[in-house]
Amino acid sequence: MVSINKMSQSNEQGSSNHNKCEEGEYVESKTEEKEKMDDKESEEDTNSQQCLTHVKAMSLFKDGLADLITSDPLTFDLPTEVTLEEINSLIALEHGQSMMVNVRRGDNSVLPVVVVQAATVLDLKNAMKRHLTLKQKREGGTSHISWRYIWKTYWLIYQGEKLQDDTKELRAYGIRNRDEVTFMKRLKER
């Protein structure tokens, strides 16, 4: 009980540099300067404190993160609204724990998809889903893709061989880093 009371007293006396201002706002203050001022000066200081709303704080954070991303030689090609998954996959790619598979679509556009070294065909399909979903979200494209229809209608092909078994590893098909996989329309079996 004594330690809890001491902790609450120390938190009340020397709280961090962020104090609650109003609902959804935070105040940046300097506690060292505040302790040195007398009562009259501290009243003037509280009136001149700068309040940041959550939206402003998030905007400042996003701007700072965008500056860091564009200035770093490893991450300059990433979008400014990057996700944690994209950063982790890029780090794994740089460390050799992942590989990039280029997927050529029917319109000759290429999707660079990052998967782990021991990925299966199903892992590649799921990575393609995530990549296209993020891309469409950023570009404002179609809201929904029927992946069930796509996988029933098209095969993934690597050097003329169909990737039929979803549980088989990509290495078993001979797919390595920076190899290209294409879509091919399925023919009805009779």
C-alpha positions as CSV (number, residue, x, y, z in Angstrom):
1,M,0.0,0.0,0.0
2,V,2.8,2.4,0.8
3,S,4.5,1.9,-2.5
4,I,1.2,2.5,-4.4
5,N,0.7,5.7,-2.5
6,K,4.2,6.9,-3.2
7,M,3.8,6.1,-6.9
8,S,0.5,8.0,-7.2
9,Q,2.1,11.0,-5.3
10,S,5.1,11.0,-7.6
11,N,2.9,10.7,-10.7
12,E,0.8,13.7,-9.5
13,Q,3.9,15.9,-8.6
14,G,6.2,15.2,-11.5
15,S,4.1,13.9,-14.3
16,S,5.4,13.4,-17.8
17,N,5.6,16.2,-20.4
18,H,2.1,15.4,-21.5
19,N,-0.9,16.4,-19.3
20,K,-4.5,16.0,-20.1
21,C,-6.0,19.3,-21.3
22,E,-9.5,18.5,-22.5
23,E,-11.1,15.5,-24.0
24,G,-8.9,14.4,-27.0
25,E,-6.3,17.1,-26.4
26,Y,-2.8,16.9,-24.8
27,V,-0.7,19.7,-23.4
28,E,3.0,20.0,-24.0
29,S,4.6,21.6,-20.9
30,K,8.1,21.9,-19.4
31,T,8.0,20.7,-15.8
32,E,11.5,22.1,-14.9
33,E,10.6,25.6,-15.8
34,K,7.2,25.3,-14.1
35,E,8.8,24.4,-10.8
36,K,11.1,27.5,-10.9
37,M,8.2,30.0,-11.6
38,D,6.2,31.6,-8.8
39,D,2.4,31.5,-8.7
40,K,1.9,34.6,-11.0
41,E,4.3,33.4,-13.7
42,S,2.8,29.9,-13.6
43,E,-0.7,31.3,-14.4
44,E,0.7,33.0,-17.5
45,D,2.5,29.8,-18.5
46,T,-0.7,27.7,-18.3
47,N,-2.5,30.3,-20.6
48,S,0.3,30.0,-23.2
49,Q,0.5,26.2,-23.3
50,Q,0.1,24.7,-26.7
51,C,-2.7,22.1,-27.0
52,L,-2.5,19.4,-29.7
53,T,-5.6,17.5,-30.8
54,H,-5.3,13.8,-31.6
55,V,-5.7,14.6,-35.3
56,K,-2.9,17.2,-35.3
57,A,-0.6,14.9,-33.4
58,M,-1.3,12.0,-35.9
59,S,-0.8,14.4,-38.8
60,L,2.6,15.5,-37.4
61,F,3.6,11.9,-36.8
62,K,2.6,10.8,-40.4
63,D,4.5,13.8,-41.9
64,G,7.6,12.8,-39.9
65,L,7.3,9.2,-40.8
66,A,6.9,10.1,-44.5
67,D,10.1,12.2,-44.3
68,L,12.0,9.3,-42.7
69,I,10.8,6.9,-45.4
70,T,11.7,9.1,-48.3
71,S,15.1,10.0,-46.9
72,D,16.2,6.4,-46.2
73,P,17.9,4.6,-49.2
74,L,16.3,1.3,-48.4
75,T,12.7,2.5,-48.0
76,F,12.5,5.4,-50.5
77,D,10.4,3.4,-52.9
78,L,7.8,2.5,-50.3
79,P,4.5,4.5,-50.3
80,T,4.2,7.2,-47.6
81,E,1.3,5.4,-46.0
82,V,3.3,2.2,-45.4
83,T,2.0,-0.6,-43.3
84,L,4.0,-2.6,-40.7
85,E,3.6,-5.7,-42.8
86,E,5.3,-4.0,-45.8
87,I,8.2,-2.8,-43.6
88,N,8.6,-6.3,-42.1
89,S,8.6,-8.0,-45.5
90,L,11.1,-5.5,-46.8
91,I,13.4,-6.1,-43.9
92,A,13.1,-9.9,-44.3
93,L,13.9,-9.5,-48.0
94,E,17.0,-7.5,-47.2
95,H,18.1,-10.2,-44.7
96,G,17.6,-13.0,-47.2
97,Q,14.7,-14.5,-45.2
98,S,12.2,-13.8,-48.0
99,M,12.1,-13.8,-51.8
100,M,10.3,-11.6,-54.3
101,V,8.1,-13.3,-56.9
102,N,7.0,-11.2,-59.8
103,V,3.4,-12.1,-60.9
104,R,2.6,-11.0,-64.4
105,R,-1.1,-10.3,-64.9
106,G,-3.1,-10.5,-68.1
107,D,-2.7,-6.8,-68.8
108,N,1.1,-7.3,-68.7
109,S,1.4,-5.4,-65.3
110,V,3.8,-7.0,-62.9
111,L,3.1,-7.4,-59.2
112,P,6.2,-7.8,-57.0
113,V,5.0,-10.1,-54.2
114,V,7.2,-10.9,-51.2
115,V,6.9,-14.3,-49.6
116,V,9.1,-16.3,-47.2
117,Q,11.7,-18.7,-48.5
118,A,9.7,-21.8,-47.6
119,A,6.4,-20.4,-48.9
120,T,3.8,-22.7,-50.5
121,V,1.6,-21.9,-53.4
122,L,-1.2,-21.0,-51.0
123,D,1.1,-18.5,-49.3
124,L,1.9,-16.9,-52.7
125,K,-1.9,-16.6,-53.4
126,N,-2.5,-15.0,-50.0
127,A,0.4,-12.6,-50.5
128,M,-1.1,-11.6,-53.9
129,K,-4.5,-11.0,-52.2
130,R,-2.9,-8.7,-49.6
131,H,-0.8,-6.9,-52.2
132,L,-3.7,-6.2,-54.5
133,T,-6.0,-5.2,-51.7
134,L,-3.5,-2.6,-50.4
135,K,-2.9,-1.4,-53.9
136,Q,-6.6,-0.9,-54.6
137,K,-7.2,0.7,-51.3
138,R,-4.5,3.3,-52.0
139,E,-5.6,3.9,-55.6
140,G,-9.3,3.8,-54.9
141,G,-10.0,1.0,-57.4
142,T,-12.7,-1.7,-57.2
143,S,-13.9,-2.4,-53.8
144,H,-14.2,-6.2,-54.0
145,I,-12.4,-9.0,-55.9
146,S,-13.8,-12.5,-56.0
147,W,-10.7,-14.5,-55.4
148,R,-12.8,-17.7,-55.5
149,Y,-13.7,-16.9,-59.1
150,I,-10.1,-16.0,-60.0
151,W,-8.6,-19.3,-58.6
152,K,-11.4,-21.3,-60.4
153,T,-10.8,-19.5,-63.7
154,Y,-7.0,-19.1,-63.8
155,W,-3.9,-21.1,-63.1
156,L,-0.6,-19.8,-61.9
157,I,2.1,-20.9,-64.3
158,Y,5.9,-21.1,-63.9
159,Q,7.9,-22.0,-67.0
160,G,5.0,-23.9,-68.5
161,E,4.2,-25.8,-65.3
162,K,0.9,-25.3,-63.5
163,L,1.1,-24.6,-59.8
164,Q,-1.8,-27.0,-59.0
165,D,-1.0,-28.2,-55.5
166,D,-1.5,-25.4,-52.9
167,T,0.4,-27.3,-50.2
168,K,3.6,-27.7,-52.4
169,E,6.5,-25.4,-51.7
170,L,7.5,-22.9,-54.4
171,R,11.1,-24.3,-54.2
172,A,9.7,-27.7,-55.4
173,Y,8.5,-26.0,-58.6
174,G,12.0,-24.4,-59.0
175,I,10.8,-20.8,-58.1
176,R,13.6,-18.7,-56.7
177,N,14.0,-15.0,-55.9
178,R,12.9,-12.6,-58.7
179,D,11.4,-15.3,-60.8
180,E,8.2,-14.6,-62.8
181,V,4.9,-16.4,-62.4
182,T,2.0,-15.7,-64.9
183,F,-1.7,-16.3,-65.0
184,M,-3.2,-18.6,-67.6
185,K,-6.9,-19.2,-68.2
186,R,-8.1,-22.7,-67.2
187,L,-9.6,-24.9,-69.8
188,K,-12.6,-27.0,-68.9
189,E,-11.7,-30.6,-68.3
190,R,-14.0,-33.2,-69.9
